[in-house]
């Protein structure tokens, strides 16, 4: 029995790697999806920032309570209203696993927080986003897991 489980697991890894991409059209498509979100966030565009997320969102960030669509967008609203701080995101997309209308993206987020008279705060997060493609052709995040890392790229 153990032998069959091991064989199945290895076949799964091999077949999964066939769908992983870093430089094909799928990868570029998701690069654009995250670029649009980054642009919206950096411009304090609440609608554009919330558009990437599905209404059924489950968002887990290590050390914090689980968020949903409403609590996530309320957080954006609060951040965008801050007058003394400027938040700026950039990202590095590592891999995209894509099959039919589901995809998983391994991504690193870099956040810089600037406040007048203080040194910039830099935060790096590693994450895995699960996206679903809808009938209108748009991809939305339905689930994500993320954690802060001390590593700097």
C-alpha positions as CSV (number, residue, x, y, z in Angstrom):
1,X,0.0,0.0,0.0
2,X,2.8,2.4,0.9
3,X,4.4,1.7,-2.4
4,X,1.3,2.8,-4.3
5,X,0.9,5.9,-2.3
6,X,4.5,6.8,-3.1
7,X,4.0,6.1,-6.8
8,X,0.8,8.2,-6.8
9,X,2.5,11.1,-5.1
10,X,5.4,11.0,-7.5
11,X,3.1,11.0,-10.5
12,X,1.2,13.9,-9.0
13,X,4.4,15.9,-8.6
14,X,5.4,15.1,-12.2
15,X,2.0,16.0,-13.7
16,X,1.8,19.2,-11.5
17,X,5.1,20.4,-12.8
18,X,3.7,20.1,-16.4
19,X,1.2,22.8,-15.5
20,X,3.6,25.0,-13.6
21,X,4.7,28.0,-15.6
22,X,7.2,30.8,-15.3
23,X,7.5,32.2,-18.8
24,X,4.5,31.2,-21.0
25,X,1.3,32.9,-21.9
26,X,-0.4,31.8,-18.6
27,X,2.4,33.2,-16.5
28,X,2.2,36.5,-18.4
29,X,-1.6,36.6,-18.0
30,X,-1.3,36.3,-14.2
31,X,1.6,38.8,-14.2
32,X,-0.8,41.3,-15.7
33,X,-3.6,40.4,-13.2
34,X,-1.3,41.2,-10.3
35,X,0.2,44.2,-12.0
36,X,-3.3,45.7,-12.3
37,X,-4.0,45.1,-8.7
38,X,-0.6,46.7,-7.6
39,X,-1.3,49.7,-9.8
40,X,-4.8,50.1,-8.2
41,X,-3.5,49.7,-4.7
42,X,-0.7,52.1,-5.2
43,X,-3.1,54.7,-6.6
44,X,-5.5,54.2,-3.7
45,X,-8.2,52.9,-6.0
46,X,-10.5,51.1,-3.7
47,X,-12.7,49.6,-6.4
48,X,-9.7,48.4,-8.4
49,X,-8.1,47.0,-5.3
50,X,-11.1,45.0,-4.3
51,X,-11.9,43.8,-7.8
52,X,-9.2,41.1,-7.7
53,X,-10.9,39.3,-4.8
54,X,-14.0,37.1,-5.0
55,X,-17.0,37.8,-2.6
56,X,-16.4,34.4,-1.1
57,X,-12.8,35.1,-0.3
58,X,-11.0,33.4,2.6
59,X,-7.8,35.2,3.4
60,X,-5.3,33.9,5.9
61,X,-2.2,35.8,7.0
62,X,-0.1,34.2,9.7
63,X,-0.7,35.7,13.1
64,X,-4.0,37.5,12.2
65,X,-7.6,36.5,12.2
66,X,-9.0,35.1,8.9
67,X,-10.4,37.8,6.6
68,X,-13.2,37.8,4.1
69,X,-14.0,40.1,1.2
70,X,-15.7,42.7,3.4
71,X,-13.0,42.9,6.1
72,X,-10.2,43.0,3.5
73,X,-11.8,45.8,1.5
74,X,-12.6,47.7,4.8
75,X,-8.8,47.4,5.6
76,X,-8.0,48.9,2.2
77,X,-10.4,51.8,2.9
78,X,-8.7,52.5,6.2
79,X,-5.2,52.4,4.7
80,X,-6.2,54.7,1.8
81,X,-7.6,57.2,4.2
82,X,-4.4,57.6,6.1
83,X,-2.9,61.0,5.5
84,X,0.6,60.6,7.1
85,X,1.5,57.3,5.6
86,X,2.1,56.2,2.0
87,X,1.8,52.5,1.2
88,X,3.5,51.1,-1.9
89,X,3.4,47.5,-3.2
90,X,5.5,45.6,-5.7
91,X,5.6,41.9,-6.3
92,X,7.5,39.0,-7.8
93,X,5.5,36.2,-9.3
94,X,7.4,32.9,-9.0
95,X,5.2,30.2,-10.3
96,X,1.7,29.7,-11.6
97,X,-0.1,26.3,-11.6
98,X,-3.0,26.4,-13.9
99,X,-5.7,23.9,-14.9
100,X,-9.1,24.9,-16.5
101,X,-10.8,27.5,-14.4
102,X,-8.5,27.2,-11.3
103,X,-5.0,28.5,-10.7
104,X,-2.5,28.8,-7.9
105,X,0.1,31.5,-7.9
106,X,3.2,31.5,-5.7
107,X,4.1,35.1,-5.1
108,X,6.3,37.4,-3.0
109,X,4.9,40.8,-2.0
110,X,7.1,43.8,-1.1
111,X,5.4,46.6,0.9
112,X,7.1,49.9,1.7
113,X,5.4,52.2,4.2
114,X,6.6,55.8,4.2
115,X,5.8,58.2,6.9
116,X,6.9,61.8,7.2
117,X,10.0,62.1,9.3
118,X,10.6,58.4,9.8
119,X,12.7,55.7,8.0
120,X,10.7,53.6,5.6
121,X,9.3,50.4,6.9
122,X,9.8,47.4,4.5
123,X,7.7,44.2,4.8
124,X,8.2,41.1,2.7
125,X,5.4,38.5,2.5
126,X,5.4,35.1,0.8
127,X,2.1,33.9,-0.4
128,X,0.0,31.4,-2.3
129,X,-3.1,32.7,-4.0
130,X,-5.8,30.5,-5.4
131,X,-7.7,32.1,-8.2
132,X,-10.9,31.1,-10.1
133,X,-11.7,32.1,-13.6
134,X,-15.3,33.3,-14.1
135,X,-17.5,33.3,-17.2
136,X,-16.6,36.9,-18.0
137,X,-13.0,35.8,-18.3
138,X,-11.7,37.5,-15.2
139,X,-9.6,35.8,-12.6
140,X,-10.4,36.5,-8.9
141,X,-8.7,35.3,-5.7
142,X,-10.9,33.0,-3.8
143,X,-8.3,32.0,-1.1
144,X,-4.9,33.1,-0.1
145,X,-2.3,32.1,2.5
146,X,0.5,34.5,3.3
147,X,3.2,35.0,5.9
148,X,5.8,37.6,6.7
149,X,9.4,36.7,6.1
150,X,12.6,38.4,7.2
151,X,14.3,37.5,3.9
152,X,15.0,40.3,1.5
153,X,15.2,39.8,-2.2
